[in-house]
């Protein structure tokens, strides 16, 4: 009997309905469980019957959030979630504190590079997640991530000048990127597969929570006139979570052999990240557009090299004809790109809606809250039609939110019209939330072996981080098209994002189309249910 099986010995066998196997990805999209797990989709005519324990949910039954947050999995779920949360919080925490930091340290010319260094370091670290995980295992990789984050936070807190602050932000970004990649990669071994959808929903919801907590926390410290304690607080959180890793995270096998990486792929994606980040600091529409174009060319070169190379950042399944993984990543990327609009919503709220800064900041919070709340609720879906509808509806809802918001923009709008922005933005954020956890499970389920599965899971964080950076650059280009008119700028950005995000409908449909044609691949033994012959 599998030692990881939760079933009670001697449970009554359940006769299956003998439905055909439809592929590992299709099983993941249908139930969020392994095809061989209790409540999953294993149907084996030769062996006749399968055993389902009374403690596990039956076929088609949603997995309770209480199980994820129960005593058995709470510790691991907390470390996975907080690891992603600290990275998301620090993006916006530092942005809120930058005026105070520049006022004390000087270096106003490096103002925008504070964010650039952090995001580029995050992208690089997410790409190296698979290597660190294979070399050091779950515990070692998490300790490295929290150590880098803690050291970087302390360096920021103690910075006497802007160069050291930027160095600290780079180290902090490396730790945050590694923790983000590990959150999606380690969920495969830290949680049973029936909890993958719930677990990834909790983890990815931390991006939305961080988008809300970061500015609020930074504003509180900035209001108090002291920015250094904010980084000390982040260091304390990192140290506490690092200390908890030994107690709550499962051990995994370590590969003592040196794990090779593709230097060319790493350089291409890093330079692309630098180019797209530079678009945010270059003046004029032409400069921003040129930087985005260069980044797109570098990404195209990255894809061409990955297809031909034996060493890849993303698993080989990404580039295989007929594989759904590339469409999963593209859909995740288009949803994540929409998140970048949050950064500019307070500007529109103040300049067009006439809101005070604090009230305007809650416009961005509406997107984050919609994203986070809908993920927790939507991840309970287990039947195939419902999951397919959520994945397709996600980009539609996001694009529709941007479209409506763009169409109702006015100069000096009445307060009731500004109030309408909030539910529209909440609905747009919900589009991300209802699709993201199921797409994450699809990515983790699409690779044929555990090593590729970890690589595919870590790729979720890479795609999310890179897409958010791209979205910010694209938003800057669209806003510049409006010239001196804030109304035109808002319309260009919102309607442009609506068109871009609508492309996600096509990629989501491609996920379903290719997922149904994928051949079945059995899951790993850690999540496999005991199957008995009826005799």
N, C-alpha and C positions, 0 to 999 in steps of 0.2 A: 504493500500500500504506500502511496506517496505520502511522505511525512508532512507535506504542506497541505494535504487534503483536510478540509474542515468537516467532512461528513462523519456521521456517527456510524460505526461498524454495525452491520446487520440491518441497515435500513431497507425498506421494501423496494425492490427494483421497479422501475417505471418503464413501461413499454413505449418506445418512441413512435412518432408519427411517420417515420420513414420518408422524410423530405430529402431532396437531393442536396449534396454539398454544393455550395455556391461560391467557394473561395474564401480565403482567410480575411481579405479586406471586407468582403460582403458580410461575413460573420461579425467582424468588428463594428461595422456600421449598423448592424441590426441590433446587437445586444451589448456591445462594449465588453464582451467576454470572449475567452478563448473558445474555439469550436469544440474543445475537448473538456471544458470546465463545467461544473454543476450549473445547470440553468443555461448552458450554451447550446450549440447546434449540432453536436456530434450525433450522427445517425449512421449506425453500422449494422447493415442487414446480416452480415455474417455472424456477428457476435450477439445479435438479438436484443439484449436489454442493457440498460445503463443504470447505475445506482446514483440517486440524488439524495443527499442527506437532508434531514429536516431543518438544519440550520441555514441552508443556502436558499436563495430565492429560486423559484421555479422559472421555467421558460417564459419569456415575455414579461416577467415581473420586474419593476424598477428596483435598483439597489438603493437602500436607504442611506441618506447622508449621515444618519446616526451611526451606521457601521463604520464609515470612513473616520468619523470623529470619536469613535469608541475607544476604550482603553488599549485595544490591541494595535490600532494603527494611528492613534492620535499623535504620538511622538514623531514618527516618521513623516506624517502629513504636515506637521507643524514646521519641521526643518525644511522640507521641500518647498512649502509655501513662503516661509520667511526668507529663504535664500533668494527667491525671485522678487519678493517685496522690497528688500533693502536696495536692490539695484534700481527698481522702478522709482522708489522714493527719492533716491539721490539724484536722479536726472532733474527733477523739478525743485528739490530742496536747494541745490546749489544755485539754480537759476534765480530763486527768490532771494538768496543771500548775496549774489554777485555785486550789487551796488555797494553794499556795506563792505565787502571784501576789497573791492577796488579802491574805495575811499580810504581804507587803512593801509593797504599794501602797495597801491599804485598799480601801474601796468595796465592802463585802460586800453592800450592797443591790443592786448591779449584777451580782451573781454569775451569775445565770441569763441575763442579757442578753448575756453574752459569746458564747454559742452562738446566741442569737436574731439578733444583728446579723450574724454570719457567714453563717448559713443564708439570711436574707432577701437579703443582698447576692449570694449565689450564685444564688438563684432569679432575681433581676432580671437578672444578667449572662447567664445561660443564655438568657433571652428576647431579649437584644440580640445574640446571637451572629451571626444571619443578617445583621444590619445591618453589624456590624463586618467580617464576612467579605466582603460585597459591596463595602464601601467601601475596605478596605485589602488585600484578598487574603489568601491563606494566611499568607504570611510576616509581613505587617504586623499581622494580627490576633493571631498567636501572639506576636510581640514585645510587643504591648500587654498580652496576658494575663500573660506571664512578668514584664514590668516592674511591673505592678500588684501581682502576688503578691510580688515581691522587695521593693518599696518598703513594702508593708504589713507584711511580716515584719520588716524592719529597724525600722519604727516601733514594732512590738510589743516588739522587743528593747530599744529605747531608751526605752520609756515610763516617765516619772517618776510618773505617776498613772493611775488607772483610766480617766478620760475619753479620754486619748490612746491607751490600750490598746484601748479599744472602737473608736476611729477607725481604728487600725491593723488591727484585726480586720475592720472593714468593707471597707477597701481590699483586704486579703488575700482576703476573700470574693468581691469583684468579680473579681479576677484568677483565683481558683480556679473560679468559675462560668463565666467566659469560656473557660478552658482545658478544662473539662469539656464544654461545648457544642461547642467546636472539635474535641475528640477524635472525636466521632461525626460531625460535619459534614465534616471534612477527610479522613476515611478514604475518602470517595468519590473524591477526586482524588489522594490520596497513595498509594493501593494499587489494583491492578487488581481488577475486581469479583469475580473468582474467589477473592480473599483477604478479601472483606468479612466473611464469617462468622468466619474466623480472627482478623481484625483487631479486630472488635467484641468477640469473646470475650476477647482479650488486654486490650483497653481496659476493658471492664466488670469483668473479674476484678480490676482495680486497686481497685475499691470494696471488695471482700472483703479484699484484701491490706492496704489502708489501715486497715480496721477492726481488723486484727490488729497491724500495725506501729505505728499511732498510740498506742494505750494502752501498748504495750511500751516504745516510745521515750520517751513522756512519763514513764512510771514510772522509767526509768533516770535521766533528768535530775532528776526530783523526789527520787529516792533520793540523788542527789549533792548536793541542796540548792541547785541553780542552774537556774533556768528560762530565763534570757535566752539562753544558748547554743543552746537548742533552736530558737528563732526565727532565730538567726544561721545555723544549719545549713540551715533551710528557705530562707533567702535565698540561700545559696550554691548550693543545688540549682536554684533558680529562675534564678539568673544564668548558671550553666553551661548549662542547657537553652536559655535564651534565646540564648546565643552560638552554640549549635549549629544554631539554626533556619535560618540562612542556608545552611548546608552541606547539610542533609539534607531540607528540606521543598521540595516542588515549588512553582514559582510558579503563580499563577492570575491570571485576568483581574480587573482592578479596575474598579468602576463609579464614574466620577467624579461622576455625578449623586447628589444627596442621596437616600438611601433613606428613605422615610417609615416611621414606626412608629405604631401605634395607642396614643395616650396613655391612652385610657380602659381598654383591655385591660391596659396596663402597671400602671395604678393599681389596678385591681381585683385582679389577681393578687398585687401587692405587699402590699396591705392584707390579703388572705387569708393570705399567708405570715406577716405580723405577727400576725394573730389566732390562727393555729394554733400559732405559736411562743409566744405569750402564754399559751396553755392550759397550757404546761409550768410556768409560774411562778404561776398563779393558785391560791389555796387552795380546797380543797373540790371535791367532785364536780360540784356545780351550776355553779360558775364555769368549770371545765374544759369541761364539756359545752356551756355557752353559747358559749364561745369557738370550739369546734369547729363548732357550729351556724352561727355567724356566718360562719366561714370557708367552710362548704359553701354558704351562700347567696351569698356573694361569688363563688365558683367557678361557681355556676349563672348568675349575672349575667354573668360572663366568657364563658361558652359562648353565651348568648343574644346578647350583643353581637358576638362573633366571627362567628356565623352570619349576622348582618345587615350587618356592616361590610365595606367593601372593603379595609381594612387589618387584617391579622391577625398574631397571634403564630405560630400554627400554620398549615400550608398549607391551601388551600381544600379539598383532597381530604379533610381530616379531617371536614368537615361535609357532604360530598356524600352523598346517599342511595345506598346500595349500596357505598360505599367501605369497604375493610377497615381503613383507617388508624385510625379512632377505636377500633376493637376492639383493634388492636395496642397503642395507647397505654394503654387501660384495663387490658389484661393486664399490661403492663410496670408500670403503677402499682400493681396489686394485689400483684405479686411484690415490688416495692420496698417497699411498705408493711410486708410481713412482716419486712424487715430491721430495722425499729425495735425488734423484740423483743430484739435483741442487747443493747441498753443495760440491760435489766432482768435478764438472766440471771445476771450475777454476784451481784446482790442475792438472788435466789432460792437460788443456790448457797451463799451465806454463811448466810442466815437459816434456810433449810429443810434444806440438805444438810450444814451444819456445816463447810463447806470454808474454809480460810484464803483471804485475798484473792487471792493469786497464783493458786492452783489454781482459784478461782471464775472468774477472768478468762478461763481457757481454755475455759469453756463457750461464751462468745460467740465465741471463736476457732474453735470447731468449726463454727459456722454459716458463718463467713467462709471457712474452708478447704474446706468442702463446696461452697460457691458457686464459689470460684476454680478448684478442681481439676476440677469437672464441666464448667465452661465450656470449658476447654482441650480436654478429651476429647470433649465433646458437639458441639463446633463442627465436627468432622470429618465429621459426617453430611451426606450430599448427596442421597440419594434422597427423593422426596416422602413416602412412607409413614413413613419414620423421622423426618423433620423434623416431620410433623404429630403423630406420637405424642409426641415430645419436648415440643412446645409445649403439648399438652393435659396431659401427665403432670406438667409443672412445677408448676402450681397444686395438683394432686392430692397430689403428694409433699410440698409445703410444708405444706398443710393437714393431711395425715396426720401429719406430724412434730409439729405443734403439738397435734393431738388426742391422740396417744399420750403426749406429755410432760405434758399437762394431766391425763390420767387416772391417771398413775402418781405424781403428787405426793402426798407423805405428810409428816406431822410426824416429825422425827427418823428419816429413812429409813436402812436399812442401807447400808453403803458400796457394796455391789455394785449396789444400785438406782440410786444416784447415778452410778455408772460407766456405767449404761445410758443416761443422759442424753446422753452424748457421741456415740455412733453415731446416736441418734435426731436430734440437732441437726445432725449432719453430713448425714444424709439430707434433712432439711428444707432446708438450704442448697443441697444438690444440686438440689432442685426449681427453685430460682432459676436455677442455672447451666446446666441442660440446655435451658431455654427462652429465656433472655435473649438470647444471640447471634443466634438464628434470628429472634426477634421484632425485633431491631434491624435485621437485613438486610431483613425484611419492611417495616419503616417506611421505610428508605432506598429501597426498590424500588417503593413504592406511589405516589410522586408523579410526575406526567407530564413534568416538565422539570427540568434541573439546578438551577435556582434554588429550586424547590419541594422538590427532593430535599435540598438543603442545609438548608432550613428544617425539613423533616421529621426529618432526622438530628439537628439541634440540639435539636429538641423532645424527643428521648429523654432528654437530660440534664435538661431542665426538669421532665419528668414524674417522673424518678427522684428528683431532689432534693426536689420538692414532696411526693411520696408518702412519702418517708422522714420528712419533718417532720410530715406528717399522722399517720403511724403512731405516732410518738412521743407526739403529743397524745392519740390514741385509746387508746394503752396506758396513759397516765396516768389517763384516765377509768375504764378497766376496773379498774385496780389499786385506785383509790379505792373502787370498789364493794365490795371485800373488807373495808373498814373496818380494824379493828385486827388482823385475822387475816391473816398473811402467806400461809397456805395457801389461804385463799379468794381472796386477791388474785392469787396465781399461777394458780389455776384459772380465774378470770374472764378474765384476760388471755390465757392460752394457748388456752382453748376459744373465746373471742371471736375471736381471730386466726384460728383454724381455720375458723370460719364465714365470716369476711370473705374469706379467701384462697380458699375454695372457690368463691366467685363467679367467680374467674378461670377456672374450667373452662368456664363458659358463654361468657365473652368469648373464650376461646381457640377454642372451637368456632365462634364467629361469625367469627373471623379466617379459618378454613378455608372456611366457607360463602360469605362475600363475596369471598374471594380467588379462588375458582374462577370467579366470575361477572364479575370485572374484565376489561375489554377489554384487548387487548395494546397495550403502549406500548413502542416500541423504546428501547434504551439509548442513551446518548450516544456520540459517535464515538470518544472516548478509549479505550473498552473494546470497540470493535466489531471482530469478526474479519473478515478478508477472505474473501469468498464468491465463488467462481468459477463461472461457468456451465460445464456439461459440454459445451456446444457445440450 
